[in-house]
Amino acid sequence: MITRDLSSSPRIKIIVDLLRDASLAREPADVFKVFGPRMWRIRPMEFFVSVSTRGLPAGSYKITRYYDVREFQRRADSGEGGMPETVNPNPWATFHTLPTHTTGFISECIKDGTPKILNDLNITDDPVFGSLLSEFKSAIASPLYDHGEVLNWSIQLRRASNAFDELLFEDAMMMGNLIGAITRNLVALKEVERLNKVLTAQFEEVARVQQSLLPEKLPDIPGLAVATSYLTSDQAGGDYYDFLPMPGNRLGILVADVSGHGAGAATIMAMLRAILHCYSGGDGSAAGVLRFANHRLVASRLEGNFVTAFFGVFDPATARLNYASAGHNPPRFYSAATHSIRGIEDGAGLPLGIAEDLDVLSEDLQLLPGDSMVLYTDGITEAFGSESRAGHLDMFGEKRLDAAILASDGRPDTIIENIHRSLFAHTHARTRADDQTLVALQYVGPDRCIYPPIRREV
């Protein structure tokens, strides 16, 4: 094998430097800054004009750039560098201010939309350029394609007659369309970045509104210690918890999760909050509250969305929790007497918002001093680990959740601290793919002091 050394070729070096620098461009205007000063060094041309017909009536055009190569040469030889004054640094930003033309030499070049090699030119008293092009005798007009349409043109001129052949034209047309493609990609990228900033600001606003709908303070109810944690994902989600006053000095406790993410889920979460805060009358049972919410959500036609929810009604007089679940993750119940933990899985029905008739029943749970309960959303148990096992990512799951609860002293704040510690040990990440909500409760007994409630939000 014989390898030819190209390092001594000035033309190859210019092309390599040009393409390398073009790959670093991040602004549309940077593309011309890369190509403009070099194109005349690798391609025989003496005057350049770029033209656009984008969004204009047939036969109309705008000149986006033009320059005499001698000005580039003069700047390069003097060490001045930079662009000639006739080079518009950002024609996309000023396009609406550029004059529109319908006549002249350029109009003849582009009128039928076909590529051209032009010889024996006599461009005098041009209505656009005046006498500026009078000394040029040959030119090529290269159409630049955008989604199959000719929306821009590259026109190159030389003083000599018959200065362009088909090979030079092919090179010019390929290079012009390459530059156009790179520029369009960067224009599209800048628009995507702009829209992403707008969407990010909107999501942040949605998240602020969403968090403002959570309880301002935790409940102060005899015999019950409470702690909560609400950690958001990168997108606004549909996690929701709340505490509602119920008839007979009882406390309603809710954890819910709207399917999906984004503004739609956050909107449904706000709807659910409004519905629950309008609840009055009824039998005051947990199942009755969920049936009430389901009826309103079904009437709102959620279009494929649904809500899982667990609702409990705590009676401090009897230390009894009346509860019902609408397709939600089973809360974890810790028994202080047996130092054991189990899921509260009975009393479950379909999620809210799916069917008009919600088949859900209330169940009762008698709490004893020291008993604890953890309500949570699936962002906790479905958090993926940082390492894969047996070819798949390992979720946090109920076993790790139960272990974290059992390792605590039963107080709500230490339960939440332990769960967060275990989650981080599993994921090794400070960010979350889904919202993570925890509500931890402990019945401390009617005659014991209540631990100060805490709430964490990030």
C-alpha positions as CSV (number, residue, x, y, z in Angstrom):
1,M,0.0,0.0,0.0
2,I,1.3,3.4,-0.9
3,T,0.1,6.4,1.1
4,R,0.2,9.8,-0.5
5,D,1.2,12.6,1.8
6,L,-1.2,15.5,1.5
7,S,0.2,17.7,4.3
8,S,2.1,19.9,1.8
9,S,-1.0,20.8,-0.2
10,P,-2.1,24.3,0.6
11,R,-5.6,23.6,-0.8
12,I,-6.1,20.5,1.2
13,K,-5.0,22.4,4.4
14,I,-7.5,25.2,3.7
15,I,-10.3,22.6,3.2
16,V,-9.5,20.7,6.4
17,D,-9.3,23.9,8.4
18,L,-12.6,25.1,6.8
19,L,-14.6,22.0,7.6
20,R,-13.1,21.7,11.1
21,D,-14.0,25.3,12.0
22,A,-17.5,24.9,10.4
23,S,-18.2,22.0,12.7
24,L,-17.6,24.3,15.6
25,A,-20.1,27.0,14.5
26,R,-22.9,27.5,16.9
27,E,-24.5,30.6,15.4
28,P,-25.8,30.9,11.8
29,A,-23.7,34.0,11.2
30,D,-20.6,32.0,12.2
31,V,-21.0,29.8,9.1
32,F,-20.2,32.6,6.7
33,K,-17.4,33.8,8.9
34,V,-15.8,30.4,8.4
35,F,-16.5,30.0,4.7
36,G,-16.4,33.6,3.4
37,P,-12.7,34.4,3.9
38,R,-11.6,31.0,2.5
39,M,-13.9,30.3,-0.4
40,W,-12.1,32.5,-2.9
41,R,-8.8,30.7,-1.9
42,I,-10.1,27.3,-3.1
43,R,-12.5,28.3,-5.8
44,P,-11.9,30.8,-8.6
45,M,-14.3,33.7,-8.1
46,E,-13.9,37.4,-7.9
47,F,-17.4,38.7,-6.8
48,F,-20.0,37.0,-4.7
49,V,-23.8,37.6,-4.3
50,S,-26.2,35.7,-2.1
51,V,-29.9,36.1,-2.8
52,S,-33.1,34.9,-1.1
53,T,-36.6,34.5,-2.4
54,R,-38.0,33.1,0.9
55,G,-41.5,34.2,1.6
56,L,-41.5,36.7,-1.4
57,P,-43.9,36.8,-4.4
58,A,-42.8,35.2,-7.6
59,G,-40.1,37.2,-9.4
60,S,-39.1,39.1,-6.2
61,Y,-35.8,38.7,-4.4
62,K,-33.6,40.2,-1.7
63,I,-29.8,40.5,-1.7
64,T,-28.6,39.2,1.6
65,R,-24.8,39.6,1.0
66,Y,-22.4,40.7,-1.6
67,Y,-18.7,41.4,-1.7
68,D,-15.7,41.9,-4.0
69,V,-13.0,39.3,-3.3
70,R,-10.3,41.9,-3.7
71,E,-11.5,43.5,-0.5
72,F,-11.0,40.1,1.3
73,Q,-7.5,39.9,-0.3
74,R,-6.7,43.4,0.8
75,R,-7.8,42.8,4.4
76,A,-5.9,39.5,4.5
77,D,-2.7,41.1,3.0
78,S,-2.8,44.0,5.4
79,G,-3.5,41.9,8.4
80,E,-6.8,43.8,9.0
81,G,-8.9,40.7,8.7
82,G,-12.7,40.7,9.3
83,M,-15.5,41.0,6.8
84,P,-16.0,43.7,4.1
85,E,-18.6,46.3,4.9
86,T,-21.1,44.9,2.4
87,V,-21.3,41.5,4.2
88,N,-24.4,41.4,6.3
89,P,-23.4,39.5,9.5
90,N,-26.9,38.2,10.2
91,P,-29.3,38.6,7.3
92,W,-31.8,36.3,9.0
93,A,-32.3,38.8,11.8
94,T,-32.6,41.8,9.5
95,F,-34.3,40.1,6.5
96,H,-37.5,42.1,6.9
97,T,-35.5,45.4,6.6
98,L,-33.7,44.4,3.3
99,P,-35.1,46.0,0.1
100,T,-37.1,43.8,-2.3
101,H,-36.2,43.8,-6.0
102,T,-37.9,42.5,-9.1
103,T,-35.5,43.6,-11.9
104,G,-31.9,43.6,-13.0
105,F,-29.2,41.1,-13.6
106,I,-30.1,39.0,-10.6
107,S,-33.7,38.7,-11.7
108,E,-32.5,37.3,-15.1
109,C,-30.3,34.7,-13.2
110,I,-33.1,33.3,-11.0
111,K,-36.3,33.9,-12.9
112,D,-36.8,30.3,-14.1
113,G,-35.3,28.5,-11.1
114,T,-32.6,26.6,-13.0
115,P,-28.8,26.6,-12.6
116,K,-26.8,28.6,-15.1
117,I,-23.4,29.3,-16.5
118,L,-23.4,32.8,-18.0
119,N,-20.8,34.2,-20.5
120,D,-20.3,37.4,-22.5
121,L,-21.9,39.5,-19.8
122,N,-22.5,43.2,-20.3
123,I,-23.9,44.4,-17.0
124,T,-24.2,48.2,-17.2
125,D,-26.5,50.6,-15.4
126,D,-28.0,47.7,-13.4
127,P,-31.1,48.9,-11.5
128,V,-29.8,47.3,-8.3
129,F,-25.9,47.3,-8.6
130,G,-25.5,50.2,-11.0
131,S,-22.0,49.9,-12.6
132,L,-20.6,47.8,-9.8
133,L,-20.7,44.6,-11.9
134,S,-19.8,46.2,-15.3
135,E,-16.3,44.7,-15.4
136,F,-17.4,41.1,-14.9
137,K,-17.9,39.0,-18.0
138,S,-18.9,35.5,-16.7
139,A,-20.9,34.1,-13.9
140,I,-22.6,31.1,-12.4
141,A,-26.0,31.0,-10.7
142,S,-26.4,28.1,-8.3
143,P,-29.8,27.4,-6.7
144,L,-29.8,26.4,-3.1
145,Y,-32.5,23.9,-2.0
146,D,-34.5,24.0,1.2
147,H,-36.9,21.1,1.6
148,G,-36.9,20.6,-2.2
149,E,-37.6,24.3,-3.0
150,V,-35.2,26.8,-4.4
151,L,-35.3,29.6,-1.8
152,N,-31.8,31.0,-2.0
153,W,-29.1,31.5,-4.7
154,S,-25.4,31.7,-4.8
155,I,-24.1,33.8,-7.7
156,Q,-20.3,34.1,-8.4
157,L,-18.7,36.3,-11.1
158,R,-15.3,36.6,-12.7
159,R,-13.8,39.3,-14.9
160,A,-12.6,36.9,-17.6
161,S,-14.9,35.5,-20.3
162,N,-15.8,31.8,-20.2
163,A,-14.1,31.6,-16.8
164,F,-16.5,28.8,-15.5
165,D,-16.8,25.3,-16.8
166,E,-19.2,22.5,-15.7
167,L,-16.7,21.1,-13.2
168,L,-16.3,24.4,-11.5
169,F,-20.1,24.9,-11.5
170,E,-20.6,21.5,-9.9
171,D,-18.1,22.3,-7.2
172,A,-19.7,25.7,-6.5
173,M,-23.2,24.2,-6.4
174,M,-22.2,21.4,-4.0
175,M,-20.4,23.8,-1.7
176,G,-23.2,26.4,-1.8
177,N,-25.8,23.8,-0.8
178,L,-23.5,22.4,1.9
179,I,-23.2,25.9,3.4
180,G,-26.9,26.4,3.1
181,A,-27.6,23.1,4.9
182,I,-25.3,23.9,7.8
183,T,-26.8,27.4,8.1
184,R,-30.4,26.0,8.1
185,N,-29.5,23.5,10.7
186,L,-28.1,26.2,13.0
187,V,-31.0,28.5,12.4
188,A,-33.3,25.6,13.3
189,L,-31.2,24.8,16.4
190,K,-31.4,28.4,17.6
191,E,-35.1,28.3,17.2
192,V,-35.3,25.1,19.1
193,E,-33.1,26.6,21.9
194,R,-35.4,29.7,22.0
195,L,-38.5,27.5,22.2
196,N,-36.9,25.3,24.9
197,K,-36.2,28.4,27.0
198,V,-39.9,29.5,26.6
199,L,-41.1,26.0,27.5
200,T,-38.7,25.8,30.4
201,A,-40.0,29.1,31.8
202,Q,-43.6,27.9,31.3
203,F,-42.9,24.6,33.1
204,E,-41.2,26.4,35.9
205,E,-44.2,28.7,36.3
206,V,-46.5,25.6,36.2
207,A,-44.3,24.0,38.9
208,R,-44.5,27.1,41.1
209,V,-48.3,27.3,40.8
210,Q,-48.5,23.5,41.4
211,Q,-46.5,23.8,44.6
212,S,-48.6,26.8,45.7
213,L,-51.6,24.4,45.7
214,L,-50.1,22.1,48.3
215,P,-51.0,22.7,52.0
216,E,-49.5,25.8,53.4
217,K,-49.0,24.1,56.7
218,L,-49.3,20.6,58.1
219,P,-52.2,19.6,60.2
220,D,-52.2,20.0,64.0
221,I,-54.5,17.2,65.2
222,P,-54.4,15.5,68.6
223,G,-52.5,12.2,68.6
224,L,-51.1,12.4,65.1
225,A,-47.5,13.3,64.0
226,V,-47.1,14.2,60.4
227,A,-44.2,14.8,58.0
228,T,-44.2,15.2,54.2
229,S,-41.8,15.4,51.3
230,Y,-42.5,16.6,47.8
231,L,-39.6,16.4,45.4
232,T,-40.3,17.3,41.8
233,S,-38.9,15.9,38.5
234,D,-37.5,17.9,35.6
235,Q,-41.1,18.4,34.3
236,A,-44.1,19.5,36.1
237,G,-46.0,16.5,37.2
238,G,-49.2,15.4,38.8
239,D,-48.3,14.4,42.3
240,Y,-50.5,15.8,45.0
241,Y,-51.1,15.5,48.7
242,D,-53.5,17.4,50.9
243,F,-55.1,17.5,54.3
244,L,-58.9,18.3,54.5
245,P,-61.1,19.0,57.5
246,M,-63.9,16.5,57.7
247,P,-67.1,16.4,59.8
248,G,-66.7,15.4,63.4
249,N,-63.3,17.0,63.9
250,R,-61.8,14.3,61.7
251,L,-58.9,14.8,59.2
252,G,-58.9,13.8,55.6
253,I,-55.5,12.7,54.3
254,L,-54.9,12.4,50.5
255,V,-52.0,11.3,48.3
256,A,-52.7,11.2,44.5
257,D,-50.9,10.9,41.2
258,V,-52.1,12.1,37.8
259,S,-51.0,9.9,34.9
260,G,-48.4,11.5,32.6
261,H,-46.3,14.6,33.1
262,G,-46.2,18.2,32.1
263,A,-48.8,21.0,32.1
264,G,-51.7,18.6,31.4
265,A,-51.0,16.5,34.5
266,A,-50.5,19.6,36.6
267,T,-53.8,21.0,35.4
268,I,-55.7,17.9,36.3
269,M,-54.0,18.0,39.7
270,A,-55.3,21.5,40.2
271,M,-58.8,20.3,39.1
272,L,-58.7,17.5,41.7
273,R,-57.7,20.0,44.4
274,A,-60.6,22.3,43.5
275,I,-63.0,19.3,43.5
276,L,-61.9,18.0,46.9
277,H,-62.1,21.4,48.5
278,C,-65.7,21.7,47.3
279,Y,-66.7,18.5,49.0
280,S,-69.5,18.8,51.5
281,G,-72.2,16.6,52.9
282,G,-72.2,13.0,51.9
283,D,-71.5,10.2,54.4
284,G,-68.0,11.6,55.1
285,S,-66.4,8.2,54.4
286,A,-63.2,7.8,52.4
287,A,-64.9,5.9,49.7
288,G,-67.6,8.6,49.5
289,V,-65.0,11.3,49.0
290,L,-63.3,9.3,46.2
291,R,-66.7,8.6,44.5
292,F,-67.5,12.3,44.6
293,A,-64.1,13.2,43.1
294,N,-64.5,10.5,40.4
295,H,-67.9,11.8,39.4
296,R,-66.5,15.3,38.8
297,L,-63.4,14.1,37.0
298,V,-65.4,11.8,34.6
299,A,-67.7,14.7,33.8
300,S,-64.6,16.7,32.9
301,R,-63.6,14.2,30.2
302,L,-59.9,13.8,30.9
303,E,-59.2,12.3,27.4
304,G,-57.2,9.3,28.5
305,N,-55.8,10.7,31.7
306,F,-56.6,9.3,35.1
307,V,-55.8,9.8,38.7
308,T,-54.7,7.2,41.3
309,A,-55.5,8.2,44.9
310,F,-55.5,7.0,48.4
311,F,-57.8,8.8,50.9
312,G,-57.9,8.3,54.6
313,V,-60.1,9.9,57.3
314,F,-58.5,9.9,60.7
315,D,-60.7,10.2,63.8
316,P,-58.6,11.4,66.8
317,A,-61.4,10.4,69.2
318,T,-61.1,6.7,68.3
319,A,-57.6,6.6,66.6
320,R,-59.3,4.8,63.7
321,L,-58.5,5.4,60.1
322,N,-61.2,5.0,57.5
323,Y,-59.6,4.6,54.1
324,A,-60.2,3.7,50.4
325,S,-57.9,3.5,47.4
326,A,-58.5,4.3,43.7
327,G,-55.8,2.3,42.0
328,H,-53.0,3.9,44.1
329,N,-49.8,2.3,45.5
330,P,-50.7,0.5,48.7
331,P,-49.5,2.5,51.7
332,R,-47.0,0.8,54.0
333,F,-48.3,0.2,57.6
334,Y,-45.8,-0.3,60.4
335,S,-47.1,-2.0,63.5
336,A,-45.2,-0.9,66.7
337,A,-46.5,-3.9,68.6
338,T,-45.0,-6.5,66.2
339,H,-42.3,-4.4,64.6
340,S,-43.6,-5.5,61.3
341,I,-44.7,-3.9,58.1
342,R,-47.3,-4.6,55.5
343,G,-49.1,-3.0,52.6
344,I,-52.6,-1.7,52.9
345,E,-54.1,-3.3,49.9
346,D,-57.8,-3.8,50.6
347,G,-60.5,-1.2,49.8
348,A,-59.0,-0.7,46.3
349,G,-60.9,0.2,43.1
350,L,-60.1,1.6,39.7
351,P,-58.3,5.0,39.3
352,L,-60.4,8.1,39.2
353,G,-61.6,9.5,35.9
354,I,-62.1,6.2,34.1
355,A,-65.6,5.0,34.7
356,E,-68.7,6.8,36.0
357,D,-69.4,4.1,38.6
358,L,-66.4,3.8,40.9
359,D,-66.5,0.4,42.7
360,V,-64.6,1.3,45.8
361,L,-65.3,0.5,49.5
362,S,-64.1,2.0,52.7
363,E,-62.1,0.0,55.2
364,D,-61.2,0.7,58.8
365,L,-57.8,0.4,60.4
366,Q,-57.4,0.7,64.2
367,L,-54.2,2.6,65.1
368,L,-52.3,1.9,68.3
369,P,-49.7,4.2,69.9
370,G,-46.4,4.0,67.9
371,D,-48.1,2.7,64.7
372,S,-46.9,4.5,61.5
373,M,-48.1,4.7,57.9
374,V,-46.3,5.9,54.8
375,L,-48.3,7.1,51.8
376,Y,-46.3,7.6,48.6
377,T,-46.4,7.9,44.8
378,D,-44.8,5.6,42.3
379,G,-41.9,7.9,41.7
380,I,-40.5,6.4,44.9
381,T,-40.8,2.7,44.2
382,E,-40.1,3.0,40.4
383,A,-36.9,5.0,40.8
384,F,-34.2,3.2,38.8
385,G,-30.9,2.2,40.2
386,S,-27.6,3.4,38.8
387,E,-26.5,-0.1,37.9
388,S,-28.2,-2.7,35.8
389,R,-28.8,-6.2,37.0
390,A,-29.4,-9.2,34.8
391,G,-29.5,-6.9,31.8
392,H,-32.2,-4.6,33.2
393,L,-32.4,-1.6,35.4
394,D,-33.4,-2.3,39.0
395,M,-36.2,-0.3,40.5
396,F,-36.2,0.8,44.2
397,G,-39.3,-1.3,44.9
398,E,-41.4,-2.0,48.0
399,K,-38.7,-4.2,49.7
400,R,-36.2,-1.3,49.9
401,L,-39.0,1.0,50.9
402,D,-40.0,-1.3,53.8
403,A,-36.4,-1.8,54.8
404,A,-35.9,2.0,55.1
405,I,-39.1,2.3,57.2
406,L,-38.1,-0.5,59.5
407,A,-34.6,1.0,60.0
408,S,-36.2,4.2,61.4
409,D,-37.5,4.8,64.9
410,G,-41.0,5.2,63.6
411,R,-41.2,9.0,63.8
412,P,-42.4,10.5,60.5
413,D,-39.4,12.8,60.0
414,T,-36.9,9.9,60.5
415,I,-38.9,7.7,58.2
416,I,-38.7,10.2,55.4
417,E,-34.9,10.8,56.1
418,N,-34.3,7.1,55.9
419,I,-36.3,6.7,52.6
420,H,-34.3,9.6,51.0
421,R,-31.0,8.1,52.2
422,S,-31.9,4.7,50.7
423,L,-33.2,6.3,47.5
424,F,-29.9,8.1,47.0
425,A,-27.9,5.0,47.7
426,H,-29.9,3.2,45.0
427,T,-30.0,5.9,42.3
428,H,-26.8,7.9,43.1
429,A,-28.7,10.9,41.5
430,R,-30.0,14.2,42.8
431,T,-32.5,14.5,39.9
432,R,-35.7,12.4,39.4
433,A,-37.4,11.0,36.4
434,D,-40.8,11.3,38.2
435,D,-42.1,13.3,41.1
436,Q,-41.6,11.7,44.5
437,T,-44.1,12.4,47.2
438,L,-44.2,11.0,50.7
439,V,-46.6,11.5,53.6
440,A,-45.6,9.8,56.8
441,L,-48.0,9.5,59.8
442,Q,-47.6,8.2,63.3
443,Y,-50.2,7.8,66.0
444,V,-48.5,8.9,69.2
445,G,-51.5,8.4,71.4
446,P,-53.9,10.9,72.9
447,D,-51.7,11.7,75.9
448,R,-48.3,12.0,74.3
449,C,-46.7,15.1,72.8
450,I,-46.7,15.4,69.0
451,Y,-43.4,15.6,67.2
452,P,-43.0,18.9,65.4
453,P,-44.2,18.4,61.8
454,I,-41.8,19.0,58.9
455,R,-42.2,19.4,55.2
456,R,-39.6,19.2,52.5
457,E,-40.0,20.6,49.0
458,V,-37.4,20.9,46.3
